[in-house]
Amino acid sequence: MKTSPLIVERTYTVPVEKVWAAITEKDQMRKWYFDLKAFKPESGFQFEFTGGDENVQYLHRCEVLSADAPNRLSHTWTYPEHNDGYSVVTWELMGEGPGTTTVRLTHEGLESFPDNDPNFAVESFTAGWNFILGESLRKFLEEEE
């Protein structure tokens, strides 16, 4: 069953270039997102990281599908131990005037992950992305001012 994509949107009082750097430069990403060993906003670039909660950590394996600086980044989001699951995360950055940027994150394909694990429920992804965009990225961008 195909479900609607998960969409999370937040507005920050920083220029679009600053947000783009935060979501594409691995040294910045490590401070607010995940500990990536490598990342390049280039189509075909593969990267991975581990994330989860206090009970379980999952290996995430991703591949950049497209990058259009400083407006759009799209990458796969998969879990090697769950071969059936395949999803795509798209970051859209929209400059809303001088010094203001809106980020719209769309996560499609969540229905492909196991439905018997609450960590793969839409509610879990919703909580995770709301924390990442609403708290972690916001705090990073504001502290970097």
C-alpha positions, 0 to 999 in steps of 0.5 A: 500500500502506497502512503503519502510522503512525510513532509516536514517544513521549517523556516530559519533566519539564516541565508539559504547558502548557510543552510545548504552548507549545513546539509552538505558539508560533512564537518557541519553535518556531524555537529547536528545530524549524523556522524558521516565519514564522508559526504559529497553533494554529487549524484551517485555519491554513496554514504552511510551512518548509524542512528536509532535510539537507546535500544537499537541502532540501524545502519543507514545506507544512502546514495545521492540522487541529485544535488542542485546547490543551494536549492535541492538535495535528494538521496536514497534512505535504506537499511541494509538489514531490511533489503525490501525497504527503499525510500527517498529523502528530498531537501528543498531550500527556499530563500524567503528574502534576505536572511530567511530560508524555508526547508521542506523535507519530503520522505517518500517510500516509508511504506516499504519498511517493515510494518511490524517494527515500531521504529519504522512507523510513520510516527517514528519518522515524523518524530525524528524529522521534527526533532532533526529540523525543529531542534537540532538543525535550528540550534546548530544554525542559531549557534553558528550565527 
